Amino acid sequence: MQNIVFFISEHIILFSIWLLCLIALISFVIKNIFLQSKTINNFQAIKLINKEKAVVIDTRSPEFFKEGHIINSINIPLKNIFLGEMQEIQMYKHSPIILVLNETYRDSACIKEFFKHGFKHIYILKNGIYYWNINHLPLTTKDK
């Protein structure tokens, strides 16, 4: 015990950095547990779409959606989600939902809104359409 106290007193900056990293790690783990959502990569998304009939909800603006989107995805802009305008997807409450977000800093608020409306299985497409396109996966410009 004396060795630990001595080490901390001699290396206070190193200990402070270690403590901050530990706090950040714990908060990250707790956030992921309580959000009940999962960030998935492109290939996990393809597996969900093909095997579990996941529904892709694209939350980007209609202008960006028209430039290119995942085949059979539904465009509901983020502002409409926050206003509770999700009538067209109510039938998919029991299906897995894959969210394509342009503003990743608002992902937790968006997920909470989906949970509030009764959706259970929410996934977030990691890095959105950008990495979908980088991996040369199919995009379409046609509306559903």
Phi, psi and omega in degrees: 000321179297324180296321180293314179298319179296316180299315181297318181291329180277334185232057185297323180292314178299317178296320179297316178297316179299317180295318177297319178296320178296317178296318179297319179296315180296318179294324178295316180295316180296319179300316181293327179291315185280336180286334180058027175238168184222136174273128182238155177271180185300318185284329172293324178296317179299319179297317178296318181295315185283320187265326184247009179055046179294149179256130180264121177251116180264116184264010179283169180294156179302329179295313178292324179299317181292335179290335178162132181213166178293140182303134179067016177281157181250130181266115172230104181304150184304322180296326177291325178297316180291338176273356178082016182272079182232032184298323185288349179245009181301331181289348182259020184302327184262002177266155173294139180245128175252119180265131172256110184251140174266329181250089186291341179288348180253015185296320182293322178294321179294317180296318179299323179295319177295317177298322180298329180266011172095006178280141187251314188254094184249130177235149178245129178285115183298128178065011171059208183293332183305308181284336173299315179290320179300323180279008178059038175271154189291136171237154177230157176248359180277144175282158181297000000 
